[in-house]
Amino acid sequence: MNRILFFFVGLWLSLSAMGAGRDSYTVLVSLDGLRWDYPEAYDCPFFAQLAQQGVKAVVTPSFPSKTFPNHYTLATGLVPDHHGIIANKFKIRNAGVVFSLGDSVVRTNPQYYGGDPLWLTAKRQGLRTATVYWVGSDVAIQGSHADYWWNYMGDLLSHEQRVDEIIRLLRLPEAERPHLVMAYFEEPDASGHDYGPVSTPTRHAMERMDSLMSVLWTRLQALPLADKVNLIVTGDHGMAWVSHERQIFPYDHLKREWVDNILNDFPAHVYASAPQYVDSIYQALLPVDHLRVWRRGELPAYLNYGTNVNTGDVVVLPDVGWVFDTTPWVDGGTHGYDHTASDMWVALRAIGPDFKRGYHRTETLRNVCIYPLVCHLLGITPSPCDGSLQEAADLLAK
């Protein structure tokens, strides 16, 4: 019975892909730090409209629930352990350098970006593509960029200007017009970090983004191709409150001679100064309350993490609301915790001709499924990935 069911689901997906196809346009928007409950916790009438007229879902990020790893997961459908951007900061072992957001030379080296991002998957299959500051889009991955892209190292467009750019791109003549536009916005993440997820400034940031997305949709609906545009609004991770009173200092438990480098993040990657110290680090941290500690390659399977060669010798993950860091913590919001923790979950809203109307998904959706979903909307063949279109098929109109 199950085999018959899967056959007909697969057949339906194949046939429906012909309808989604090349005459449609997809705008994929990421609001950084869009925690799953913000649209209901704050005054967000447009998100409510999207839920009424389109689809509503909760997305689980991939581990770790950090910005760079998850934006590149959204783009490739691969978990960080497989695409290689395993953290916002990690050591490149064979080069002896540290990948970090502040090092433009290392960050833009294409050899560290595995997988096949959406803008290249679609471009290679004959569609024009555009990116507005998406993670990895300013890197010459596979020697190429989207047809239209913005350099994050230059003078940044304001959020309003990014909306203008999306509309400008979709007003181009048909032969020049991108069928895929991916756009990134820094809020509500920035406010969530500074003030925490439950705060007046974060409320204001989220409500501004709700208003801006309303403007975007209104302007998309005014285009001649309005009936062919699908809009997906989601994000990379959630946000949790962390107090300085819940900080664990690494060197309260470790001898400095054991450690070559501690890259403080969530999780923290601890690189031993010599192989014989790996177990010393592990054993010293293992009994510490509010920490989970693993040797590289020994993380639990559900995290899908820890086999990449650049992973620290010891991986240290604090409980939600706790921090493991060498630098004194300032009260505020953060993320990177276990991706199954609800504070890390992400809102998703989608609307357009290929989505159901008024559909609320009750089960969470893995973010690796966004890549095959967008490929379906564009009528292109996805590259191998960790996601599944079948997992997201319930969002699609019959």
C-alpha positions as CSV (number, residue, x, y, z in Angstrom):
1,M,0.0,0.0,0.0
2,N,2.8,2.4,0.9
3,R,4.6,1.8,-2.4
4,I,1.4,2.5,-4.3
5,L,0.9,5.7,-2.3
6,F,4.5,6.9,-2.9
7,F,4.1,6.1,-6.6
8,F,1.1,8.3,-7.0
9,V,2.6,11.1,-4.9
10,G,5.7,11.0,-7.1
11,L,3.6,11.0,-10.2
12,W,1.6,14.0,-9.1
13,L,4.7,15.9,-8.2
14,S,6.2,15.2,-11.6
15,L,3.1,16.3,-13.4
16,S,2.5,19.4,-11.3
17,A,6.1,20.5,-11.9
18,M,5.2,21.0,-15.5
19,G,2.5,23.5,-14.4
20,A,4.7,25.4,-12.0
21,G,7.4,25.7,-14.6
22,R,9.2,28.4,-16.6
23,D,6.4,30.9,-16.9
24,S,6.4,31.5,-13.2
25,Y,8.5,33.8,-10.9
26,T,9.6,33.2,-7.4
27,V,10.7,35.8,-4.8
28,L,12.3,34.2,-1.8
29,V,12.8,36.6,1.1
30,S,14.7,35.9,4.3
31,L,14.1,38.0,7.4
32,D,17.1,37.2,9.6
33,G,16.0,35.9,13.0
34,L,12.4,35.5,12.1
35,R,11.4,33.5,15.1
36,W,8.3,31.3,14.5
37,D,6.1,33.1,17.0
38,Y,6.9,36.7,16.2
39,P,4.0,37.1,13.7
40,E,1.5,36.2,16.4
41,A,3.3,37.8,19.3
42,Y,3.5,41.2,17.6
43,D,1.1,43.3,15.5
44,C,1.8,41.8,12.1
45,P,-1.4,42.2,10.0
46,F,0.3,41.3,6.7
47,F,1.7,38.1,8.1
48,A,-1.9,37.3,9.2
49,Q,-3.1,38.1,5.7
50,L,-0.5,35.7,4.2
51,A,-1.8,33.0,6.5
52,Q,-5.3,33.6,5.4
53,Q,-4.6,33.9,1.7
54,G,-1.6,31.6,1.4
55,V,0.2,29.0,3.5
56,K,1.6,29.2,7.0
57,A,4.2,26.9,8.4
58,V,6.9,26.6,11.1
59,V,10.4,25.7,9.8
60,T,13.2,24.0,11.7
61,P,16.6,25.3,10.9
62,S,19.6,22.9,10.4
63,F,22.1,22.6,13.1
64,P,23.8,24.9,14.1
65,S,21.0,27.5,14.1
66,K,23.3,30.2,12.9
67,T,23.0,32.8,10.1
68,F,25.7,31.8,7.5
69,P,25.2,28.0,7.8
70,N,21.4,28.2,7.5
71,H,21.2,30.8,4.7
72,Y,23.5,28.6,2.7
73,T,21.4,25.6,3.6
74,L,18.2,27.4,2.3
75,A,20.1,28.0,-0.9
76,T,21.5,24.5,-1.4
77,G,19.2,22.1,0.4
78,L,22.3,20.7,2.2
79,V,22.9,20.6,5.9
80,P,26.0,22.6,7.0
81,D,28.0,19.5,7.6
82,H,27.6,18.7,3.9
83,H,27.9,22.1,2.3
84,G,30.9,23.1,4.4
85,I,29.8,26.4,6.0
86,I,29.6,24.7,9.4
87,A,29.5,27.9,11.6
88,N,29.8,31.6,11.4
89,K,33.4,31.1,12.5
90,F,35.5,27.9,12.1
91,K,39.1,26.8,11.4
92,I,40.0,25.7,7.9
93,R,42.4,22.9,8.9
94,N,44.3,22.4,5.6
95,A,44.9,26.1,5.2
96,G,45.6,27.1,8.8
97,V,43.1,30.0,8.6
98,V,39.9,30.9,10.3
99,F,36.7,31.4,8.3
100,S,34.8,34.4,9.8
101,L,32.3,37.0,8.6
102,G,34.9,39.7,9.3
103,D,37.6,38.3,7.0
104,S,36.5,39.2,3.5
105,V,39.4,37.3,1.8
106,V,38.7,33.9,3.5
107,R,34.9,34.4,3.5
108,T,34.7,34.9,-0.3
109,N,37.0,32.0,-1.2
110,P,34.7,29.8,-3.3
111,Q,36.5,26.5,-2.3
112,Y,34.8,26.6,1.1
113,Y,31.2,26.7,-0.4
114,G,30.0,23.2,-1.4
115,G,26.7,22.4,-3.0
116,D,24.8,24.0,-5.8
117,P,23.0,27.2,-4.7
118,L,19.6,28.0,-6.2
119,W,20.8,30.9,-8.3
120,L,23.3,28.6,-10.1
121,T,20.9,25.6,-10.3
122,A,18.4,27.8,-12.1
123,K,20.9,29.7,-14.2
124,R,22.5,26.6,-15.5
125,Q,19.1,25.4,-16.7
126,G,18.4,28.5,-18.7
127,L,16.7,30.8,-16.2
128,R,17.9,34.3,-15.2
129,T,18.5,34.7,-11.5
130,A,19.0,37.6,-9.0
131,T,20.2,37.9,-5.5
132,V,20.1,40.8,-3.1
133,Y,22.7,40.1,-0.4
134,W,22.0,36.4,0.1
135,V,24.8,34.6,2.0
136,G,27.2,33.2,-0.6
137,S,25.8,35.2,-3.5
138,D,28.8,37.5,-3.6
139,V,31.2,34.6,-3.9
140,A,32.1,33.2,-7.3
141,I,30.9,29.7,-6.4
142,Q,31.7,27.3,-9.3
143,G,33.2,30.4,-10.9
144,S,29.9,32.2,-11.3
145,H,27.3,34.4,-9.7
146,A,23.6,35.1,-10.3
147,D,22.9,37.1,-13.4
148,Y,22.2,40.1,-11.0
149,W,23.8,40.3,-7.6
150,W,24.9,42.8,-5.0
151,N,28.2,42.9,-3.1
152,Y,27.7,42.8,0.6
153,M,31.1,44.5,1.1
154,G,29.9,47.7,-0.7
155,D,27.5,50.4,0.4
156,L,24.4,48.6,1.5
157,L,21.0,49.3,0.1
158,S,18.4,50.2,2.7
159,H,15.6,47.8,3.3
160,E,13.3,50.0,1.3
161,Q,15.8,50.1,-1.6
162,R,16.0,46.3,-1.6
163,V,12.2,46.2,-2.2
164,D,12.8,48.8,-5.0
165,E,15.4,46.5,-6.5
166,I,13.2,43.4,-6.4
167,I,10.5,45.4,-8.3
168,R,13.0,46.8,-10.8
169,L,14.3,43.4,-11.6
170,L,10.8,42.1,-12.3
171,R,10.0,45.0,-14.5
172,L,12.9,44.3,-16.8
173,P,12.1,43.1,-20.4
174,E,11.1,39.5,-20.5
175,A,14.4,38.3,-22.0
176,E,16.3,40.0,-19.2
177,R,14.0,39.4,-16.3
178,P,15.0,37.0,-13.6
179,H,12.6,34.1,-12.7
180,L,14.2,33.8,-9.3
181,V,14.9,36.7,-6.9
182,M,16.4,36.0,-3.5
183,A,16.6,38.9,-1.0
184,Y,18.0,39.2,2.5
185,F,17.1,41.6,5.3
186,E,19.0,41.9,8.6
187,E,15.9,42.5,10.8
188,P,14.5,41.4,13.2
189,D,17.8,39.6,14.0
190,A,19.7,42.8,14.8
191,S,17.1,44.0,17.3
192,G,16.7,40.5,18.7
193,H,20.4,40.3,19.5
194,D,20.6,43.8,21.1
195,Y,17.4,43.7,23.1
196,G,16.2,40.1,23.2
197,P,13.3,38.4,21.5
198,V,10.7,39.7,23.9
199,S,11.2,43.5,23.9
200,T,9.8,46.7,22.6
201,P,12.6,47.4,20.0
202,T,12.2,43.8,18.6
203,R,8.5,44.3,18.4
204,H,9.0,47.6,16.5
205,A,11.5,45.9,14.1
206,M,9.2,43.0,13.4
207,E,6.3,45.3,12.8
208,R,8.4,47.4,10.4
209,M,9.3,44.3,8.5
210,D,5.7,43.2,8.4
211,S,4.8,46.6,6.9
212,L,7.7,46.4,4.4
213,M,6.6,42.9,3.2
214,S,3.1,44.3,2.7
215,V,4.5,47.0,0.5
216,L,6.5,44.4,-1.4
217,W,3.5,42.2,-2.0
218,T,1.3,45.2,-3.0
219,R,3.9,46.3,-5.6
220,L,4.3,42.7,-6.9
221,Q,0.5,42.6,-7.3
222,A,0.7,45.7,-9.4
223,L,3.1,44.2,-12.0
224,P,1.8,42.9,-15.3
225,L,3.0,39.4,-14.3
226,A,1.3,39.5,-10.9
227,D,-0.6,36.3,-11.4
228,K,2.6,34.4,-12.1
229,V,4.5,35.5,-8.9
230,N,5.0,33.2,-5.9
231,L,6.3,35.0,-2.7
232,I,8.0,33.0,0.1
233,V,8.9,34.9,3.3
234,T,10.9,32.9,5.9
235,G,14.2,33.2,7.8
236,D,17.3,31.3,9.0
237,H,16.8,30.8,12.8
238,G,14.9,32.0,15.9
239,M,16.2,33.8,19.0
240,A,16.6,33.1,22.7
241,W,17.3,35.4,25.7
242,V,20.7,34.9,27.4
243,S,21.8,36.6,30.7
244,H,25.4,37.2,31.7
245,E,24.5,35.3,34.8
246,R,24.4,32.1,32.7
247,Q,27.9,32.2,31.3
248,I,30.4,29.4,31.5
249,F,34.0,30.5,31.0
250,P,36.1,27.8,29.2
251,Y,39.3,28.4,31.0
252,D,37.7,27.9,34.4
253,H,37.8,24.2,33.3
254,L,40.5,23.9,30.7
255,K,44.3,24.3,30.9
256,R,45.5,26.8,28.3
257,E,48.3,24.6,27.1
258,W,45.7,22.0,25.9
259,V,44.0,24.5,23.6
260,D,45.2,25.9,20.2
261,N,42.0,27.8,19.6
262,I,38.5,28.2,20.9
263,L,36.1,29.6,18.3
264,N,33.3,30.9,20.5
265,D,30.0,30.3,18.8
266,F,26.9,28.1,19.3
267,P,28.3,25.5,19.3
268,A,31.8,26.4,20.3
269,H,34.6,24.6,18.4
270,V,37.6,23.8,20.5
271,Y,40.8,22.9,18.6
272,A,43.4,21.1,20.6
273,S,47.1,22.1,20.6
274,A,48.1,18.5,20.2
275,P,46.2,15.2,19.6
276,Q,46.9,13.9,23.1
277,Y,44.9,16.8,24.6
278,V,41.6,16.1,22.8
279,D,40.5,13.7,25.5
280,S,41.7,16.0,28.3
281,I,39.5,18.7,26.9
282,Y,36.5,16.4,26.5
283,Q,36.8,14.9,30.0
284,A,37.2,18.3,31.7
285,L,34.1,19.7,30.1
286,L,31.9,16.6,30.2
287,P,30.7,17.0,33.8
288,V,30.0,20.7,33.6
289,D,26.4,21.5,34.1
290,H,24.4,23.1,31.2
291,L,26.9,21.9,28.6
292,R,26.8,19.0,26.1
293,V,30.2,17.9,24.9
294,W,31.3,15.7,22.0
295,R,34.5,14.7,20.2
296,R,34.5,15.4,16.5
297,G,32.6,12.6,14.7
298,E,30.7,11.5,17.8
299,L,27.7,13.9,17.8
300,P,24.2,12.4,17.8
301,A,22.8,11.5,14.4
302,Y,19.8,13.9,14.6
303,L,22.1,16.9,14.6
304,N,23.6,15.9,11.2
305,Y,26.8,17.5,12.3
306,G,30.3,16.8,13.3
307,T,31.8,14.8,10.4
308,N,33.1,17.7,8.4
309,V,36.9,17.9,8.6
310,N,36.9,21.5,9.8
311,T,34.8,20.7,12.9
312,G,36.6,21.4,16.2
313,D,38.3,18.5,18.0
314,V,35.7,19.0,20.7
315,V,32.2,20.5,20.1
316,V,30.6,22.3,23.0
317,L,26.9,23.1,23.0
318,P,25.3,25.0,25.9
319,D,21.7,24.5,27.0
320,V,19.3,27.1,25.6
321,G,19.8,30.3,27.5
322,W,23.4,29.5,28.5
323,V,26.6,30.7,26.9
324,F,30.1,29.1,26.8
325,D,32.5,31.9,25.9
326,T,35.9,33.4,26.8
327,T,34.5,37.0,26.5
328,P,32.2,38.4,29.2
329,W,28.6,38.2,27.9
330,V,26.4,41.2,27.6
331,D,22.7,40.4,28.2
332,G,20.7,40.0,25.0
333,G,19.4,37.5,22.4
334,T,21.3,34.8,20.6
335,H,20.9,31.6,18.6
336,G,22.9,28.6,17.4
337,Y,21.4,26.2,19.9
338,D,19.9,22.7,19.3
339,H,17.7,23.2,16.2
340,T,15.0,21.1,17.8
341,A,14.5,23.7,20.5
342,S,11.4,25.8,19.7
343,D,13.1,29.1,20.4
344,M,15.2,28.4,17.3
345,W,12.3,27.7,15.0
346,V,11.4,30.0,12.1
347,A,8.1,31.3,10.6
348,L,7.3,30.7,7.0
349,R,4.5,32.3,4.9
350,A,4.0,31.8,1.2
351,I,1.5,33.0,-1.3
352,G,0.9,32.9,-5.0
353,P,-0.6,30.8,-7.8
354,D,1.2,27.6,-6.9
355,F,0.4,27.6,-3.1
356,K,-2.8,26.6,-1.3
357,R,-5.0,29.3,0.2
358,G,-5.6,29.4,3.9
359,Y,-3.5,26.3,4.6
360,H,-1.8,26.0,8.0
361,R,0.7,23.1,8.2
362,T,0.6,21.4,11.6
363,E,4.0,19.7,11.4
364,T,7.3,21.5,11.3
365,L,9.1,21.6,7.9
366,R,12.9,21.0,7.6
367,N,14.6,24.0,6.0
368,V,16.5,21.7,3.6
369,C,13.2,21.2,1.8
370,I,13.0,24.9,0.7
371,Y,15.6,24.2,-2.0
372,P,13.6,21.4,-3.8
373,L,10.4,23.4,-3.3
374,V,11.8,26.5,-5.1
375,C,13.2,24.3,-7.8
376,H,9.7,22.8,-8.3
377,L,8.2,26.3,-8.5
378,L,10.7,27.2,-11.2
379,G,10.2,24.0,-13.1
380,I,13.9,23.0,-12.9
381,T,15.7,19.9,-11.7
382,P,17.3,20.2,-8.3
383,S,20.8,19.0,-7.6
384,P,21.3,16.3,-5.0
385,C,20.4,17.6,-1.6
386,D,19.3,16.6,1.9
387,G,15.7,17.9,1.4
388,S,12.7,16.4,-0.2
389,L,9.9,18.0,-2.2
390,Q,7.5,15.4,-0.9
391,E,7.9,16.8,2.6
392,A,6.7,20.2,1.4
393,A,4.1,19.0,-1.2
394,D,1.2,19.7,1.1
395,L,1.9,23.4,0.7
396,L,1.3,23.3,-3.0
397,A,-2.1,23.9,-4.7
398,K,-3.5,20.8,-6.3
